[in-house]
Amino acid sequence: MRTGPARRVLAAGLVSLVAVSGCGVQPSDAIPAGDPPSGPVAPTIAQAMKFTIYLVKDGRLRAVTRTGLRLPQADTLALLAAGPTPTEQTRGFTTEVPPGAVPFSVTVGPSGIVAVNPSTPARELSALAIAQIVCTAAAATPEGSGRVTVVGAGRGAGPRDCPG
């Protein structure tokens, strides 16, 4: 009669049973933790990522709200040169900002005036293109000063407020 293997299997089973039952978690009553959370609900991702650019429709400046990633001001201005999305195009939107205006550089002076420097000389931009740049830069300025100068090739237009 071979009792060795049977004893080993029984011993292994008992050791496993002791290990599982002795994990240290003990039953307890409910533990008070204070009041439940309260207050306003945080904005959703879509709400937190809305931004405004200014496009042209019927020869006039129009605010267009887009949803997406938060972009630096220079990248937001580059969207003007990229033009309207296909959906915006079907709704009649266009842009006056030429593709050659990219890249933009943006600086904020000590007085809070935003200086936008497109790659295209300022004198080569139409009045609507400058208005698009001014309004989009003002909308993207966290300080909210709204005063924008468009500078390019040594010539400036501004400081201006958004006319729209």
C-alpha positions as CSV (number, residue, x, y, z in Angstrom):
1,M,0.0,0.0,0.0
2,R,1.4,3.3,-1.0
3,T,0.3,6.1,1.4
4,G,3.1,8.5,0.6
5,P,1.6,10.2,-2.5
6,A,-1.9,10.3,-0.9
7,R,-0.5,12.0,2.2
8,R,1.4,14.5,0.1
9,V,-1.8,15.5,-1.9
10,L,-3.7,15.8,1.4
11,A,-1.0,17.9,3.0
12,A,-0.8,20.2,-0.1
13,G,-4.6,20.6,0.0
14,L,-4.6,21.5,3.7
15,V,-1.8,24.0,3.2
16,S,-3.7,25.6,0.4
17,L,-6.9,25.8,2.5
18,V,-5.0,27.4,5.4
19,A,-3.4,29.9,3.0
20,V,-6.7,30.9,1.4
21,S,-8.6,31.2,4.7
22,G,-5.9,33.0,6.5
23,C,-5.5,36.0,4.2
24,G,-6.1,38.5,7.0
25,V,-9.3,40.2,5.8
26,Q,-11.7,40.3,8.6
27,P,-15.4,41.2,8.3
28,S,-16.3,44.6,9.7
29,D,-19.2,47.1,9.9
30,A,-19.5,50.1,7.6
31,I,-16.8,52.7,8.1
32,P,-18.1,56.3,8.1
33,A,-16.3,58.5,5.6
34,G,-18.0,61.8,5.7
35,D,-20.5,63.5,3.4
36,P,-20.8,62.6,-0.2
37,P,-19.2,64.9,-2.9
38,S,-21.2,68.0,-3.7
39,G,-20.9,71.1,-5.9
40,P,-20.9,71.8,-9.6
41,V,-20.0,69.1,-12.0
42,A,-16.7,69.5,-13.8
43,P,-17.1,70.3,-17.5
44,T,-17.0,67.5,-19.9
45,I,-14.0,67.1,-22.2
46,A,-16.0,68.5,-25.2
47,Q,-17.0,71.6,-23.2
48,A,-13.5,72.1,-22.0
49,M,-12.0,72.0,-25.5
50,K,-14.1,74.5,-27.4
51,F,-12.3,77.4,-29.0
52,T,-13.3,80.2,-31.4
53,I,-11.8,81.2,-34.7
54,Y,-13.1,83.9,-37.1
55,L,-13.9,83.0,-40.7
56,V,-15.6,84.9,-43.5
57,K,-19.2,84.4,-44.7
58,D,-20.9,86.6,-47.2
59,G,-18.0,89.1,-47.0
60,R,-18.4,89.5,-43.3
61,L,-16.4,88.3,-40.3
62,R,-18.2,85.4,-38.3
63,A,-17.2,83.6,-35.1
64,V,-17.0,79.8,-35.6
65,T,-16.7,77.5,-32.6
66,R,-14.7,74.4,-33.0
67,T,-14.1,71.5,-30.6
68,G,-10.8,69.8,-30.3
69,L,-7.5,70.0,-28.5
70,R,-6.4,73.2,-26.8
71,L,-3.8,74.7,-29.1
72,P,-1.2,77.4,-28.6
73,Q,-2.2,80.8,-30.1
74,A,0.1,80.5,-33.1
75,D,-1.4,77.1,-34.0
76,T,-5.0,78.4,-33.6
77,L,-4.1,81.2,-36.0
78,A,-2.6,78.6,-38.4
79,L,-6.2,77.2,-38.6
80,L,-7.2,80.4,-40.4
81,A,-4.7,79.8,-43.2
82,A,-5.8,76.1,-43.4
83,G,-9.3,77.4,-44.1
84,P,-12.7,76.1,-43.2
85,T,-13.5,72.5,-42.6
86,P,-15.6,70.7,-45.3
87,T,-18.7,71.2,-43.1
88,E,-17.9,74.9,-42.7
89,Q,-17.4,75.2,-46.4
90,T,-20.8,73.8,-47.1
91,R,-22.2,76.4,-44.8
92,G,-20.6,79.1,-46.9
93,F,-17.5,79.9,-44.8
94,T,-14.2,81.0,-46.4
95,T,-10.9,82.5,-45.2
96,E,-8.9,85.5,-46.4
97,V,-5.7,84.4,-44.5
98,P,-3.4,83.0,-47.2
99,P,-1.5,79.7,-46.6
100,G,1.8,81.7,-46.8
101,A,0.9,83.4,-43.5
102,V,2.0,80.3,-41.6
103,P,3.9,80.0,-39.3
104,F,2.7,82.7,-37.0
105,S,4.6,84.0,-33.9
106,V,2.7,85.4,-31.0
107,T,4.0,87.5,-28.1
108,V,2.2,89.4,-25.3
109,G,3.8,92.7,-24.4
110,P,4.0,94.1,-20.9
111,S,0.9,96.3,-21.6
112,G,-1.1,93.1,-22.5
113,I,-1.2,93.9,-26.2
114,V,-0.8,90.7,-28.3
115,A,1.6,91.0,-31.2
116,V,1.0,88.6,-34.0
117,N,3.7,88.2,-36.6
118,P,2.6,86.2,-39.7
119,S,5.1,85.0,-42.3
120,T,3.3,87.2,-44.9
121,P,4.0,90.9,-44.8
122,A,1.1,92.7,-43.1
123,R,0.7,95.1,-46.1
124,E,-0.1,92.0,-48.3
125,L,-3.0,90.9,-46.1
126,S,-6.5,92.1,-46.9
127,A,-8.6,94.0,-44.3
128,L,-10.7,90.9,-43.7
129,A,-7.5,88.7,-43.2
130,I,-6.2,91.2,-40.6
131,A,-9.6,91.2,-38.9
132,Q,-9.7,87.4,-38.8
133,I,-6.2,87.4,-37.2
134,V,-7.1,90.1,-34.7
135,C,-10.4,88.5,-33.6
136,T,-9.0,85.0,-33.4
137,A,-5.9,86.1,-31.4
138,A,-8.1,88.1,-29.1
139,A,-10.5,85.2,-28.5
140,A,-7.5,82.9,-27.7
141,T,-5.9,85.4,-25.3
142,P,-6.3,84.1,-21.7
143,E,-5.8,87.6,-20.3
144,G,-8.7,88.8,-22.5
145,S,-7.1,92.2,-23.3
146,G,-8.5,92.0,-26.8
147,R,-5.9,94.4,-28.1
148,V,-3.9,92.9,-31.0
149,T,-1.2,94.2,-33.3
150,V,-0.5,92.4,-36.6
151,V,3.1,92.9,-37.5
152,G,4.8,91.6,-40.6
153,A,8.0,92.6,-42.6
154,G,8.4,95.7,-40.4
155,R,4.9,97.0,-40.9
156,G,2.2,96.9,-38.3
157,A,-1.6,97.1,-38.2
158,G,-2.8,98.0,-34.7
159,P,-3.2,97.8,-31.9
160,R,-6.7,96.9,-32.8
161,D,-9.8,95.5,-31.1
162,C,-11.9,92.8,-32.7
163,P,-14.4,94.6,-35.0
164,G,-16.8,91.6,-35.0
